[in-house]
Amino acid sequence: MTSTSVMNSRNMVSVIVHDKRAGTIAAVHYAARDWSPQPAWTLPGGKAEPGEALDEAAARELAEETGLLVAAADLALVHVIHIEQGRDQAGHFVLFVFATDTWAGELTNAEPDKHLAAQWITANRLPEPAFPTSAQALAAYRNGGPVFSRYGWSVTAAR
């Protein structure tokens, strides 16, 4: 990867909040937007702000979307997805997926202008339709790896 590629990367974060006792995870049902042609289930998350640590961005986004509070120190990086092109067509980005089984607060739809619902769902898989990258990250988490994957890359780079 060239230095230009790294500079043009955008960092996104998602959080798998896993209630191991109940066998559930927290999920949000995004409403249709210009970047999502239909409502879809996804993991809570969003954009890291410039200069913001990724684990702190994940904790912030989780609280903003679901009302669940987690300390950045209680988040473990479990998967990274390099995504070729976002729906906004602004280039590739990197999604850092964290997981925790420690949180405070009650799950709520804290952004009703963006989400149709926030709820505990089975940890096996997201309901359909689901954002493919969230489903990919959840599968990697459930299966214990891999730690890195790609999404949307049409050509495999020479190795």
Secondary structure, DSSP 8 states (H G I E B T S, - for coil): --HHHHHH-EEEEEEEEEETTTTEEEEEEE--BTTBSS-EEE-SEEE--TT--HHHHHHHHHHHHH--B--GGG-EEEEEEEES--TT-S--EEEEEEEES--BS----S-TTTEEEEEEEETT---SSB-HHHHHHHHHHHHT--SEEEES-SS----
